[in-house]
């Protein structure tokens, strides 16, 4: 799932080499921290957060298969 987030983020940003994804896994929850270049932050979040919400929806569907709740945090 980490690779999925990286692939989506790299397709959206101008600086794909600055994309970093870190997974923090608990018993029932997986938290993914996404870091991008500060100039690309708006591209990942999108207008009114629509792009970020779409990525979270995809992760939620993938998490159902693993029977875990998946959270995405976009960090500066």
Residue frames relative to the residue before (quaternion, step in Angstrom):
aa qw qx qy qz dx dy dz
X 1.0000 0.0000 0.0000 0.0000 0.00 0.00 0.00
X 0.5712 0.5862 -0.3682 0.4411 3.57 1.16 -0.59
X 0.6525 0.5177 -0.3042 0.4622 3.57 1.00 -0.84
X 0.6104 0.5539 -0.3406 0.4523 3.58 1.10 -0.71
X 0.6651 0.4918 -0.3003 0.4750 3.59 0.91 -0.91
X 0.6450 0.5194 -0.3202 0.4600 3.58 0.96 -0.86
X 0.6655 0.5097 -0.3097 0.4488 3.59 0.89 -0.89
X 0.6605 0.4956 -0.3089 0.4719 3.59 0.93 -0.85
X 0.6838 0.4907 -0.2910 0.4549 3.58 0.85 -0.97
X 0.6662 0.5061 -0.3125 0.4499 3.59 0.90 -0.85
X 0.6359 0.5243 -0.3295 0.4606 3.58 1.12 -0.60
X 0.6995 0.4923 -0.2649 0.4452 3.59 1.14 -0.60
X 0.7507 0.4528 -0.2151 0.4304 3.58 0.97 -0.85
X 0.5218 -0.6226 0.4876 0.3198 3.55 -1.35 0.28
X 0.7510 0.2994 -0.1691 0.5637 3.59 1.21 -0.53
X 0.0966 -0.8518 0.5117 0.0576 3.64 0.38 1.16
X 0.6067 0.5699 -0.3634 0.4184 3.60 1.16 -0.42
X 0.6556 0.4991 -0.3121 0.4729 3.62 1.25 -0.24
X 0.4915 0.6580 -0.4386 0.3649 3.62 1.24 0.04
X 0.0355 0.7831 -0.6180 0.0593 3.55 -0.86 1.06
X 0.0705 -0.7822 0.6186 0.0214 3.56 -0.95 0.91
X 0.0515 -0.7851 0.6172 -0.0014 3.54 -0.91 1.00
X 0.2266 -0.7805 0.5725 0.1084 3.57 -0.90 0.96
X 0.0838 -0.7478 0.6574 0.0393 3.53 -1.04 0.91
X 0.1022 -0.8482 0.5197 0.0001 3.54 -0.32 1.28
X 0.1213 -0.7702 0.6245 0.0459 3.54 -0.96 0.99
X 0.7495 -0.3749 0.2679 0.4753 3.57 -1.24 -0.26
X 0.8273 0.1334 -0.0438 0.5440 3.57 0.84 -0.96
X 0.7343 0.3700 -0.1997 0.5329 3.57 1.27 -0.16
X 0.1052 -0.7381 0.6607 0.0879 3.53 -1.18 0.69
X 0.1291 -0.7807 0.6093 0.0501 3.57 -0.77 1.08
X 0.1308 -0.7758 0.6145 0.0577 3.54 -0.81 1.05
X 0.1746 -0.7647 0.6144 0.0853 3.55 -0.89 1.00
X 0.1230 -0.7973 0.5905 0.0238 3.56 -0.67 1.16
X 0.0523 -0.7788 0.6251 0.0006 3.54 -0.83 1.07
X 0.0098 -0.7766 0.6296 -0.0205 3.55 -0.98 0.94
X 0.6649 -0.4547 0.3888 0.4472 3.55 -1.32 0.14
X 0.5954 -0.6150 0.3753 0.3557 3.63 -0.93 0.83
X 0.6538 0.5106 -0.3274 0.4524 3.61 1.04 -0.62
X 0.6957 0.4628 -0.2678 0.4797 3.61 1.21 -0.42
X 0.4073 0.7489 -0.4542 0.2587 3.58 1.25 -0.10
X 0.6668 0.5140 -0.2993 0.4490 3.58 0.94 -0.84
X 0.6345 0.5374 -0.3296 0.4472 3.57 1.07 -0.68
X 0.6726 0.4827 -0.2930 0.4783 3.58 1.05 -0.76
X 0.6849 0.4654 -0.2862 0.4822 3.58 1.04 -0.75
X 0.2621 -0.7959 0.5071 0.2018 3.59 0.95 -0.82
X 0.6703 -0.4828 0.3697 0.4254 3.54 -1.31 0.12
X 0.8468 -0.0338 -0.0524 0.5282 3.51 -0.82 1.15
X 0.6551 -0.5652 0.2994 0.4023 3.58 1.14 0.67
X 0.3473 0.7796 -0.4711 0.2227 3.59 1.21 0.27
X 0.6601 0.5008 -0.3193 0.4600 3.59 0.94 -0.81
X 0.6530 0.5018 -0.3109 0.4746 3.58 0.95 -0.88
X 0.6521 0.5108 -0.3161 0.4626 3.59 0.96 -0.80
X 0.6321 0.5271 -0.3294 0.4627 3.60 1.05 -0.71
X 0.6388 0.5073 -0.3218 0.4807 3.58 0.99 -0.83
X 0.6526 0.5141 -0.3122 0.4607 3.60 0.97 -0.83
X 0.6248 0.5338 -0.3352 0.4608 3.59 1.06 -0.70
X 0.6434 0.5105 -0.3157 0.4752 3.58 0.96 -0.85
X 0.6703 0.4936 -0.2988 0.4667 3.59 0.94 -0.88
X 0.6211 0.5433 -0.3384 0.4523 3.57 1.05 -0.70
X 0.6571 0.4954 -0.3061 0.4786 3.56 1.00 -0.81
X 0.6585 0.4888 -0.3130 0.4791 3.60 0.99 -0.78
X 0.6394 0.5389 -0.3189 0.4462 3.58 1.09 -0.68
X 0.5673 0.5935 -0.3799 0.4262 3.58 1.15 -0.57
X 0.6328 0.5391 -0.3242 0.4514 3.54 1.05 -0.76
X 0.7145 0.4196 -0.2327 0.5092 3.57 1.11 -0.75
X 0.3572 -0.7480 0.4670 0.3079 3.57 1.34 -0.19
X 0.5612 0.5369 -0.4095 0.4787 3.54 1.01 0.96
X 0.4367 -0.6494 0.5529 0.2862 3.53 -1.27 0.51
X 0.1595 -0.8005 0.5754 0.0517 3.55 -0.83 1.01
X 0.0904 -0.7877 0.6093 0.0111 3.56 -0.92 1.00
X 0.1648 -0.7673 0.6118 0.0995 3.57 -1.08 0.76
X 0.0752 -0.7658 0.6382 0.0241 3.55 -0.88 1.02
X 0.2027 -0.7651 0.6027 0.1013 3.54 -0.83 1.03
X 0.1141 -0.8278 0.5493 0.0049 3.55 -0.51 1.24
X 0.5044 -0.6410 0.4857 0.3143 3.57 -1.19 0.54
